[in-house]
Amino acid sequence: MIMNNKQVSLTTQNRLIISGLMLSTVLIVFIAVFAIFNIQKNLNEGYQNFGQIVSKALAIECAGITNNSSHETLKSHADKIVESHSDIIFIEFRDSDGKLLYKTKGTGAFKPKSPNIIVNSPMIAENGTNTGSVTVGLSGNIINQISSTTRASLLFVFTVAWVVFAFVILINTYLITRELRILHRGVQKISTGEFGYTIQDKDVSSEVKELFNAFNNMSNRLHLYEEQNIEQLTLERNKLEAVLMSIANGVVVCDNNDNVVLINNHAHKLLELDENQMMNIKIQDYIDTEGNYCFKDKIEEFKDTPIEVMENKPLEFNIQVDKRVIKSIISPMFTRNKDYVGYIIVLIDMTKEAEMDAMRSTFISNVSHELRTPVTVLRSYIDTLYNYGNEFDYETQKEFIGTINQEIIRLNRMVNDILDFSRMEANAEMEKSLNSIYEVVDNCVSQMQALTKEHNLAICVEKEENISEFLFNYDGIERALTNLLSNAIKYSPDNGKIKVILKKDGDNAVITVSDQGCGIAPEHQKKIFDRFYRVENNIHTIKGTGLGLHLVKQTIEKYHNGKVFVESEIGKGATFGISLPILKVGENSENLV
């Protein structure tokens, strides 16, 4: 049977019931037919015996009458018998030679008809001689009536029996299915989490009652188990949520339907969302600060990719929220049974890394430019001296050689900065020994005198005389101070003055370098010691690698436990300083290598 374009199939139970009814019907019909056949056979035999008895009785009674020549008595007796019994159609008398003596004819309401049964009996006289025979023709009306009544009765009885049998089966089936429906309803309640649900066992069979009792027992045990474990499960869930909430990276958990079911605090911050703003909302509906559905296409790509591929290689992409670069990683989420239940999006703030990449690119460009300039100058001056040196006077040659020397110093300083940066990134050790800080200051100032002459600058040095030798790395401090002096020379105006002060501040030796340059804005002062960071605007136009001040900070703070600082105002110059702890041999020098 087809219904709503779906084929409805019979259950095994229904098939068994129909098969039982058909089998019982066939059995009842067979028994009924067999019974009717046997009854009809017995009736026929009895009716045959009845006819035989009638013919024998007539033969006995009429044996003496046949000797009478008139046969009137025989005729009268035979006619009365035929008229008195509707089942006797005719009576025929014959003598011993077979000659017909008399045959009755139907009269009145009895019309001649063909007999169904003909019975013949001989007539024996008292002396034992055969005087003839009597033939009786029977219509069979009685037996037909009896047969019809018997068949109708049997059919009625068997029909009633079949109906009762079918009714009993249907009632029994209904009772069984009713009990099964009650049990099915109970199972549904349990499956939806309604533990403790009980089934009433009233008016059910003993076997089903045992089943209901077992079900109720199981339901009660599940209810007790739920009560005992709900607190533990809640605690574990709270632990899981606490862990997710405390993760430094953003975490967004989505179910199979893309609805956000859990989002931690850092994800709220990265995506600039209010608390619970995304809960139970599809992640594809998130819009960034520029009005873009930044997750929509990637979620579709994730779903179009086989789970096995995503499990081994999660989908990675970047989104941008309010100038913040966020790396997003989507990976599938499974249960312990490896059933797919959704996916997790991990959000990592890559803003600093993106800025560092941009700084590295700028650094490479600046280094290339900075290295190219002295190399070009050196090559030009050396080529000129090589080819035309004999044509120049002594002063011109000395000027050329001085310029070559300055470019070599500049090139050497840049190479040293790059090498120092590489060593510090590799966490190379920096050995310390007892040295005089005065010697470092004097040597650095002396080395910078050649650069000051080019711009007619003056370096003024002030030193306190009460600082004894202490532990530090001579080359590292010398390079740090040289960087500060070099920057002061770069940004100082011609005919200006640079001031170097060495003093003791408690247990620290403090060196400051002040210039009369353009100054540094407050927003740049916080980042000026970061690697690759450069201040480039209409005021600061001098190229560089962006490593000098970063190396100063690393040398002083990381390797000497000191401190670097800057004080500046726009248009009033800048003061850079380093503070070094004065440590003697044997004193605590934690974190110094």
KOLBADREN-531390 format. One record per residue (C-alpha): x, y, z. Coordinates in steps of 0.02 Angstrom, whole numbers, padded with zeros to 5 digits, always signed. Last residue first. Example, Ala and Ser with C-alpha at 12.3 -4.5 7.8 and 13.67 -1.06 7.14 Angstrom:
<sites>
+00684-00053+00357
+00615-00225+00390
</sites>
This chain:
<sites>
+03795+01817+01609
+03698+01929+01730
+03526+01868+01783
+03572+01882+01967
+03734+01974+02006
+03744+01955+02193
+03913+02022+02249
+04070+01916+02234
+04164+02038+02123
+04087+02211+02138
+03924+02272+02065
+03878+02454+02025
+03706+02438+01943
+03703+02526+01773
+03584+02668+01725
+03575+02723+01544
+03514+02891+01480
+03447+02976+01327
+03408+03162+01333
+03316+03242+01188
+03308+03410+01103
+03194+03558+01139
+03092+03569+00978
+02969+03432+01030
+03004+03383+01210
+03117+03244+01269
+03166+03129+01411
+03226+02952+01373
+03263+02803+01483
+03369+02647+01492
+03384+02534+01645
+03507+02409+01714
+03504+02224+01747
+03667+02211+01649
+03628+02083+01511
+03442+02109+01484
+03423+02291+01538
+03582+02375+01476
+03626+02271+01324
+03445+02243+01270
+03401+02428+01287
+03557+02485+01191
+03524+02355+01058
+03346+02422+01037
+03417+02599+01028
+03529+02552+00881
+03415+02432+00788
+03303+02547+00685
+03413+02520+00533
+03437+02703+00490
+03381+02845+00378
+03376+03026+00434
+03209+03111+00399
+03147+03147+00575
+03058+03316+00565
+02937+03287+00420
+02906+03111+00483
+03003+02952+00518
+03022+02889+00695
+03095+02716+00681
+03053+02550+00761
+03155+02403+00696
+03173+02338+00874
+03077+02429+01009
+03174+02564+01104
+03076+02706+01022
+02908+02629+01069
+02857+02727+01224
+02949+02886+01167
+02850+02888+01004
+02685+02942+01083
+02776+03074+01186
+02847+03163+01030
+03036+03161+01010
+03150+03312+01002
+03209+03419+00855
+03391+03416+00906
+03486+03505+01044
+03567+03347+01113
+03583+03265+01284
+03678+03105+01326
+03654+03036+01501
+03763+02910+01596
+03706+02845+01766
+03810+02732+01879
+03698+02647+02004
+03708+02606+02190
+03639+02776+02241
+03643+02887+02088
+03823+02910+02034
+03860+03028+01890
+03920+03033+01711
+03852+03176+01604
+03874+03197+01416
+03814+03359+01335
+03805+03384+01148
+03820+03560+01078
+03764+03638+00915
+03863+03720+00776
+03760+03620+00649
+03595+03552+00717
+03595+03392+00821
+03499+03243+00753
+03642+03139+00684
+03766+03190+00821
+03644+03139+00960
+03611+02974+00870
+03798+02938+00861
+03820+02982+01045
+03680+02861+01096
+03750+02724+00984
+03926+02752+01052
+03858+02734+01229
+03782+02564+01186
+03937+02509+01091
+04049+02553+01239
+03931+02467+01361
+03938+02306+01259
+04126+02314+01230
+04165+02337+01416
+04049+02205+01485
+04013+02258+01663
+04076+02229+01840
+04131+02380+01941
+04276+02505+01949
+04252+02650+02068
+04135+02798+02045
+04179+02947+02156
+04246+03069+02027
+04085+03136+01954
+04098+03170+01769
+04038+03310+01653
+04078+03300+01466
+04039+03433+01335
+04040+03377+01154
+04049+03516+01026
+03978+03508+00851
+04052+03584+00693
+03948+03473+00579
+04094+03376+00503
+04200+03406+00659
+04076+03308+00766
+04106+03148+00668
+04294+03146+00703
+04262+03183+00886
+04152+03028+00902
+04297+02910+00939
+04360+03024+01079
+04188+03033+01159
+04175+02844+01157
+04351+02822+01229
+04322+02949+01369
+04154+02873+01420
+04221+02695+01423
+04376+02747+01521
+04268+02834+01650
+04164+02676+01673
+04319+02588+01734
+04314+02399+01715
+04300+02243+01824
+04243+02099+01715
+04087+02040+01627
+04056+01908+01494
+03908+01929+01376
+03830+01762+01333
+03734+01735+01171
+03545+01734+01184
+03526+01696+00997
+03425+01855+00974
+03564+01945+01069
+03696+01878+00952
+03598+01926+00796
+03566+02101+00862
+03750+02121+00904
+03797+02066+00727
+03674+02188+00649
+03735+02330+00758
+03916+02284+00722
+03882+02290+00536
+03802+02461+00556
+03948+02525+00659
+04076+02457+00536
+03990+02544+00391
+03990+02709+00485
+04173+02689+00534
+04214+02642+00354
+04116+02794+00294
+04213+02907+00413
+04380+02833+00357
+04338+02857+00173
+04293+03039+00209
+04459+03063+00299
+04553+02981+00154
+04472+03100+00031
+04514+03251+00141
+04694+03192+00160
+04708+03172-00030
+04641+03349-00053
+04763+03416+00078
+04912+03329-00002
+04881+03392-00177
+04780+03295-00306
+04845+03243-00480
+04937+03091-00415
+04775+03023-00342
+04686+03018-00510
+04651+02833-00544
+04669+02756-00371
+04612+02910-00278
+04455+02922-00385
+04419+02736-00371
+04441+02745-00182
+04323+02894-00170
+04188+02816-00280
+04200+02641-00202
+04195+02712-00027
+04046+02823-00067
+03951+02680-00148
+03991+02563-00003
+03941+02698+00120
+03772+02723+00034
+03734+02541-00009
+03745+02485+00171
+03616+02613+00228
+03500+02575+00082
+03508+02388+00106
+03492+02411+00294
+03342+02525+00269
+03253+02403+00152
+03291+02256+00265
+03230+02355+00415
+03073+02411+00325
+03032+02230+00285
+03074+02182+00462
+02963+02322+00527
+02817+02261+00421
+02845+02086+00487
+02856+02156+00663
+02692+02247+00639
+02612+02086+00580
+02687+01996+00731
+02622+02132+00845
+02447+02119+00771
+02444+01928+00771
+02309+01910+00904
+02264+01726+00900
+02084+01666+00880
+02046+01480+00895
+01885+01424+00810
+01817+01257+00869
+01703+01142+00771
+01545+01040+00785
+01484+00872+00851
+01576+00744+00743
+01568+00572+00826
+01741+00502+00862
+01677+00398+01009
+01768+00512+01130
+01670+00656+01054
+01736+00756+00908
+01771+00939+00865
+01832+00995+00694
+01968+01129+00676
+01957+01311+00625
+02111+01421+00654
+02093+01611+00649
+02240+01733+00651
+02184+01904+00707
+02258+02067+00638
+02197+02217+00738
+02162+02374+00638
+01984+02377+00707
+01953+02193+00673
+02053+02112+00533
+02037+01928+00488
+02173+01802+00450
+02157+01622+00389
+02195+01445+00444
+02093+01287+00409
+02149+01139+00513
+02266+01010+00433
+02250+00832+00500
+02070+00848+00562
+02026+00962+00418
+02076+00828+00292
+01981+00690+00382
+01828+00802+00395
+01818+00819+00206
+01818+01001+00145
+01653+01082+00095
+01614+01121+00277
+01779+01214+00303
+01755+01311+00140
+01581+01361+00198
+01652+01416+00366
+01786+01515+00274
+01660+01606+00166
+01554+01660+00315
+01690+01703+00442
+01732+01883+00388
+01555+01938+00354
+01614+02115+00315
+01546+02277+00391
+01716+02361+00410
+01719+02337+00598
+01688+02151+00578
+01518+02068+00553
+01472+01903+00638
+01322+01819+00557
+01426+01669+00499
+01454+01624+00683
+01269+01580+00699
+01192+01649+00858
+01165+01542+01013
+01285+01653+01113
+01360+01794+01010
+01321+01941+01127
+01355+01836+01282
+01468+01975+01351
+01487+02120+01230
+01589+02093+01074
+01748+02175+01011
+01804+02021+00913
+01970+02016+01005
+01892+02060+01173
+01749+01937+01161
+01874+01805+01104
+01979+01844+01258
+01828+01819+01370
+01786+01646+01307
+01650+01593+01186
+01536+01443+01205
+01383+01378+01114
+01399+01480+00953
+01274+01410+00829
+01349+01338+00669
+01215+01201+00659
+01336+01062+00707
+01390+01157+00862
+01510+01304+00878
+01648+01336+01007
+01740+01503+00999
+01910+01517+01084
+02017+01675+01095
+02196+01650+01149
+02260+01678+01325
+02155+01535+01392
+02068+01584+01554
+01891+01570+01488
+01926+01400+01412
+01996+01335+01575
+01851+01408+01674
+01727+01332+01552
+01807+01162+01572
+01810+01179+01760
+01628+01233+01761
+01585+01082+01655
+01678+00969+01775
+01587+01046+01924
+01420+01028+01838
+01459+00846+01800
+01506+00817+01982
+01347+00902+02044
+01241+00804+01921
+01326+00641+01968
+01231+00586+02123
+01064+00654+02065
+01085+00574+01894
+01135+00407+01970
+00982+00412+02084
+00871+00449+01935
+00954+00313+01834
+00924+00191+01976
+00741+00243+01984
+00721+00217+01797
+00804+00046+01805
+00688-00009+01945
+00538+00056+01851
+00592-00042+01696
+00617-00202+01797
+00445-00179+01876
+00369-00153+01704
+00451-00313+01641
+00388-00410+01792
+00214-00340+01759
+00231-00394+01578
+00253-00575+01635
+00112-00561+01763
-00009-00490+01637
-00067-00311+01651
-00218-00234+01737
-00117-00108+01841
+00072-00102+01814
+00088+00089+01816
+00250+00141+01734
+00375+00251+01828
+00477+00403+01773
+00632+00422+01885
+00742+00491+01744
+00658+00614+01627
+00813+00632+01518
+00728+00632+01348
+00775+00449+01321
+00695+00403+01488
+00529+00480+01438
+00538+00392+01270
+00570+00227+01358
+00415+00255+01465
+00308+00290+01313
+00373+00130+01233
+00326+00031+01389
+00150+00100+01385
+00142+00065+01199
+00203-00114+01229
+00068-00140+01359
-00062-00076+01238
+00013-00186+01101
-00012-00339+01213
-00189-00290+01260
-00233-00253+01079
-00159-00419+01023
-00259-00512+01156
-00417-00421+01101
-00379-00459+00919
-00345-00643+00955
-00501-00660+01061
-00605-00576+00926
-00533-00691+00794
-00577-00845+00900
-00751-00777+00939
-00780-00741+00755
-00715-00913+00706
-00825-00999+00836
-00976-00901+00779
-00941-00951+00601
-00915-01133+00655
-01081-01135+00745
-01174-01047+00605
-01098-01160+00473
-01142-01312+00577
-01320-01256+00601
-01343-01212+00418
-01268-01377+00364
-01380-01474+00486
-01536-01381+00434
-01498-01411+00252
-01458-01595+00282
-01616-01621+00385
-01720-01540+00251
-01636-01644+00116
-01657-01802+00222
-01840-01767+00243
-01868-01730+00059
-01779-01889+00001
-01915-01933-00130
-01928-02119-00086
-01982-02252-00211
-02035-02420-00132
-02026-02585-00227
-02114-02739-00159
-02077-02914-00225
-02165-03078-00272
-02236-03231-00189
-02074-03310-00137
-02111-03469-00041
-02068-03487+00141
-02230-03569+00199
-02275-03407+00283
-02256-03314+00119
-02101-03216+00073
-02119-03047-00017
-01949-02988-00083
-01884-02811-00043
-01839-02669-00161
-01785-02491-00113
-01781-02345-00234
-01701-02182-00174
-01708-02012-00259
-01881-02041-00333
-01933-01945-00487
-02092-01851-00457
-02276-01892-00459
-02377-01761-00372
-02431-01771-00196
-02556-01641-00142
-02701-01751-00197
-02643-01912-00275
-02478-01993-00319
-02499-02155-00412
-02481-02327-00338
-02412-02473-00435
-02503-02641-00441
-02476-02821-00496
-02330-02795-00611
-02266-02962-00673
-02099-03007-00606
-02131-03193-00607
-02147-03201-00420
-02276-03065-00427
-02241-02880-00429
-02298-02739-00315
-02245-02556-00333
-02259-02422-00202
-02240-02240-00253
-02179-02070-00198
-02151-02108-00014
-02077-01950+00069
-02246-01869+00091
-02314-02007+00201
-02500-02037+00229
-02550-02033+00047
-02423-02165-00001
-02473-02278+00144
-02658-02258+00106
-02629-02299-00076
-02534-02459-00032
-02671-02521+00086
-02810-02487-00038
-02715-02567-00181
-02673-02723-00083
-02850-02740-00019
-02915-02725-00194
-02796-02858-00258
-02939-02941-00346
-02850-03106-00362
-02806-03124-00182
-02638-03213-00168
-02552-03043-00158
-02632-03014+00011
-02533-03149+00097
-02361-03069+00065
-02433-02894+00090
-02386-02869+00272
-02214-02947+00260
-02170-02857+00097
-02241-02694+00164
-02131-02707+00319
-01981-02752+00212
-02010-02601+00099
-02028-02482+00246
-01872-02552+00332
-01771-02536+00172
-01830-02357+00150
-01774-02316+00327
-01608-02403+00299
-01577-02293+00148
-01624-02141+00252
-01499-02195+00384
-01361-02218+00254
-01401-02050+00177
-01403-01968+00347
-01235-02046+00390
-01159-01981+00228
-01232-01808+00255
-01163-01806+00431
-00991-01859+00369
-00988-01726+00232
-01052-01592+00350
-00915-01634+00476
-00777-01633+00345
-00839-01469+00272
-00845-01390+00445
-00673-01457+00494
-00596-01390+00332
-00680-01221+00354
-00617-01211+00534
-00439-01255+00481
-00438-01131+00337
-00501-00993+00451
-00375-01038+00586
-00234-01027+00460
-00297-00861+00392
-00315-00789+00567
-00143-00850+00618
-00062-00778+00460
-00147-00611+00491
-00085-00607+00671
+00091-00661+00621
+00100-00526+00486
+00041-00395+00609
+00177-00445+00733
+00311-00444+00600
+00263-00268+00552
+00173-00231+00391
+00257-00108+00272
+00189+00064+00227
+00267+00122+00065
+00296+00309+00061
+00228+00425-00073
+00104+00494+00053
+00026+00320+00066
+00065+00172-00045
+00000+00000+00000
</sites>
